[in-house]
Amino acid sequence: RCVCYGLGRFGRCPAARYQLAFLLLLLDELRVPPARCALFDPAFSAREAAALRALGLCLLPENEEGKHGVEGSATLFYMVHCGKALYNNLLWSNWSPAALSKLVIIGNSFRGIEERLLSRILERDYCYIAKVLKGVEEVALPSHPRYLDTFNDTSVHWFPLDKLQELAPEVWDWVEEPMYQDCEDLEIIRKGE
């Protein structure tokens, strides 16, 4: 399965079109039928939604805020240039070694997030990203001069079960839903906005 968040207005934005093209090529390469790929972006226009349906892709009916469980199936999450809260919510929704080991994320570099944020902000606002840093493998997408603004800071992330099981047991005890009360730079469109 594949879930795509935050693709953007590909009818207006060349970078979003390149990201959509890469997603379609990736689905083909991985032999994931388009019908097994669900997308959501609150910015999609009616025409863009129709175009995605015409490509055989599915649209999620509502804003999940990134809170999508893998439900026991290997799932690729395609989230290029999404906000940190979406990644954090996704991790929270799958907060167990068994679930995390079934997901792959193509999106903003977790190492880059760690480098750019003060550790106290990372731990306070995005604690699930902070907690999983020692349990994730990450490889940056190769850069290309033509697509620097399209895929910059993009990595492939996966969560090997053996690495997750090496984390301290208390890491898995904290399962409170993220609320972002004190977050100053929240990069997420909430339900109903």
ROFIFI-602904 format. One line per 3 residues: number of its first residue (from 1); their letters; for each residue x, y, z of C-alpha. Coordinates in nm, 4 decimals. Example, Ala and Ser with C-alpha at 12.3 -4.5 7.8 and 13.67 -1.06 7.14 Angstrom:
<recs>
1> AS> 1.2300 -0.4500 0.7800; 1.3670 -0.1060 0.7140
</recs>
This chain:
<recs>
1> RCV> 0.0000 0.0000 0.0000; 0.0953 0.3633 -0.0392; -0.0301 0.6799 0.1283
4> CYG> 0.0627 1.0218 -0.0069; 0.0216 1.3383 0.1987; 0.0948 1.6979 0.1048
7> LGR> 0.1506 1.6623 -0.2687; 0.0357 2.0183 -0.3297; -0.1297 2.1994 -0.6175
10> FGR> 0.0244 2.0085 -0.9071; -0.2056 2.1934 -1.1511; -0.0189 2.5143 -1.0704
13> CPA> 0.3174 2.4124 -0.9291; 0.5918 2.2467 -1.1385; 0.7615 2.1011 -0.8270
16> ARY> 0.4355 1.9301 -0.7268; 0.4022 1.7895 -1.0812; 0.7533 1.6423 -1.0583
19> QLA> 0.6664 1.4924 -0.7201; 0.3487 1.3392 -0.8650; 0.5445 1.2004 -1.1614
22> FLL> 0.7996 1.0476 -0.9244; 0.5193 0.8935 -0.7178; 0.3652 0.7355 -1.0300
25> LLL> 0.7022 0.5994 -1.1416; 0.7675 0.4664 -0.7925; 0.4317 0.2890 -0.7813
28> DEL> 0.5070 0.1310 -1.1183; 0.8574 0.0242 -1.0122; 0.7294 -0.1251 -0.6852
31> RVP> 0.4312 -0.2861 -0.8626; 0.1820 -0.1119 -0.6352; -0.1491 -0.0796 -0.8246
34> PAR> -0.2672 0.2847 -0.8363; -0.5880 0.1796 -0.6603; -0.3733 0.0852 -0.3564
37> CAL> -0.2391 0.4404 -0.3293; -0.4439 0.6896 -0.1268; -0.3759 1.0631 -0.1340
40> FDP> -0.4806 1.3644 0.0659; -0.3955 1.7311 0.0468; -0.6470 1.9900 0.1629
43> AFS> -0.5204 2.2146 -0.1165; -0.6334 1.9869 -0.4039; -0.8771 2.1587 -0.6372
46> ARE> -1.1768 1.9709 -0.7785; -0.9930 1.9381 -1.1126; -0.6809 1.8013 -0.9467
49> AAA> -0.8895 1.5498 -0.7500; -1.0584 1.4411 -1.0742; -0.7203 1.4040 -1.2459
52> LRA> -0.5919 1.1841 -0.9630; -0.9020 0.9655 -0.9818; -0.8564 0.9395 -1.3596
55> LGL> -0.5047 0.8069 -1.2935; -0.6674 0.5317 -1.0842; -0.5513 0.6738 -0.7493
58> CLL> -0.7779 0.6971 -0.4433; -0.8463 1.0091 -0.2428; -0.8786 0.9866 0.1318
61> PEN> -1.2203 1.1221 0.2324; -1.0957 1.3425 0.5168; -0.7945 1.5103 0.6681
64> EEG> -0.6290 1.2466 0.8868; -0.3579 1.4906 1.0008; -0.1088 1.2137 0.9202
67> KHG> -0.2688 0.9712 1.1670; -0.2844 0.6695 0.9374; -0.2125 0.3228 1.0736
70> VEG> -0.0397 0.0566 0.8694; -0.3014 -0.1992 0.9831; -0.0542 -0.4862 0.9548
73> SAT> 0.0367 -0.4184 0.5901; 0.3645 -0.2932 0.4519; 0.2943 0.0716 0.3646
76> LFY> 0.4944 0.3373 0.1852; 0.4230 0.6920 0.3001; 0.5140 0.9493 0.0366
79> MVH> 0.5378 1.2829 0.2196; 0.7821 1.5098 0.0370; 0.8181 1.8490 0.2126
82> CGK> 0.5428 1.7854 0.4674; 0.5396 1.9540 0.8050; 0.7066 1.7931 1.1052
85> ALY> 0.3713 1.7432 1.2782; 0.2535 1.5091 0.9991; 0.5585 1.2853 1.0466
88> NNL> 0.5185 1.2993 1.4242; 0.1469 1.2090 1.3984; 0.2249 0.9215 1.1618
91> LWS> 0.4799 0.7799 1.4038; 0.2359 0.8176 1.6955; -0.0342 0.6313 1.4982
94> NWS> 0.2036 0.3405 1.4486; 0.3903 0.3559 1.7811; 0.5059 -0.0030 1.8239
97> PAA> 0.8027 -0.1948 1.6844; 0.5662 -0.4262 1.4927; 0.3837 -0.1413 1.3167
100> LSK> 0.6840 0.0860 1.2551; 0.8792 -0.1997 1.1007; 0.6083 -0.2215 0.8323
103> LVI> 0.6363 0.1377 0.7132; 0.8713 0.3269 0.4863; 0.8648 0.7054 0.4635
106> IGN> 0.9886 0.9098 0.1700; 1.0010 1.2611 0.3061; 1.2008 1.5232 0.4904
109> SFR> 1.5211 1.3979 0.6460; 1.4727 1.3098 1.0138; 1.8448 1.3779 1.0656
112> GIE> 1.7934 1.7200 0.9071; 1.5010 1.7889 1.1400; 1.7204 1.6910 1.4348
115> ERL> 2.0036 1.9192 1.3154; 1.7799 2.2225 1.2541; 1.5748 2.2143 1.5744
118> LSR> 1.6850 2.2802 1.9282; 1.6718 1.9464 2.1103; 1.4280 2.0823 2.3717
121> ILE> 1.1865 2.1914 2.0929; 1.2229 1.8572 1.9120; 1.1519 1.6636 2.2324
124> RDY> 0.8633 1.8890 2.3397; 0.6792 1.9353 2.0082; 0.7845 1.6323 1.8030
127> CYI> 0.8659 1.3719 2.0670; 0.7922 1.0700 1.8465; 1.0476 1.1838 1.5881
130> AKV> 1.2970 1.2459 1.8712; 1.2374 0.9021 2.0273; 1.2718 0.7035 1.7049
133> LKG> 1.5950 0.8623 1.5766; 1.8050 0.5716 1.7059; 1.5667 0.3185 1.5497
136> VEE> 1.5492 0.4553 1.1953; 1.7668 0.3984 0.8909; 1.7793 0.6866 0.6463
139> VAL> 1.9252 0.7348 0.2988; 1.9078 1.0685 0.1180; 1.7713 1.0777 -0.2350
142> PSH> 2.0489 1.1672 -0.4779; 2.0490 1.5345 -0.5675; 2.0051 1.6584 -0.9220
145> PRY> 2.0602 2.0229 -1.0194; 1.7295 2.0395 -1.2068; 1.5231 1.9198 -0.9091
148> LDT> 1.6993 2.0850 -0.6148; 1.3861 2.2656 -0.4940; 1.1675 1.9620 -0.5622
151> FND> 1.3425 1.6889 -0.3648; 1.5928 1.8753 -0.1463; 1.6227 1.7339 0.2063
154> TSV> 1.4289 1.4220 0.0972; 1.5278 1.0821 0.2339; 1.3972 0.7287 0.2407
157> HWF> 1.3366 0.6133 0.6011; 1.2717 0.2632 0.7269; 1.2568 0.1112 1.0732
160> PLD> 1.4373 -0.2237 1.1104; 1.2663 -0.4354 1.3760; 1.5961 -0.5293 1.5423
163> KLQ> 1.6924 -0.1613 1.5846; 1.3494 -0.0748 1.7245; 1.3714 -0.3620 1.9736
166> ELA> 1.7075 -0.2264 2.0966; 1.5428 0.0965 2.2124; 1.4737 0.1220 2.5850
169> PEV> 1.1389 -0.0389 2.6790; 1.0126 0.2888 2.8306; 1.0306 0.4492 2.4840
172> WDW> 0.7209 0.2485 2.3922; 0.5293 0.3362 2.7110; 0.4586 0.6982 2.6099
175> VEE> 0.1624 0.6944 2.3715; -0.0060 1.0286 2.4310; -0.1563 1.1871 2.1216
178> PMY> 0.0445 1.4917 2.0068; -0.1397 1.8212 2.0677; 0.1105 2.0958 1.9657
181> QDC> -0.0206 2.3484 2.2218; 0.3056 2.5446 2.2494; 0.4301 2.4877 1.8951
184> EDL> 0.5121 2.8192 1.7272; 0.5787 2.6965 1.3725; 0.3099 2.4329 1.3261
187> EII> 0.3163 2.3236 0.9613; -0.0075 2.1314 0.9417; -0.3613 2.2052 0.8316
190> RKG> -0.5848 2.0714 1.1076; -0.9212 1.9035 1.0521; -1.1892 2.1621 0.9887
193> E> -0.9467 2.4388 0.8876
</recs>
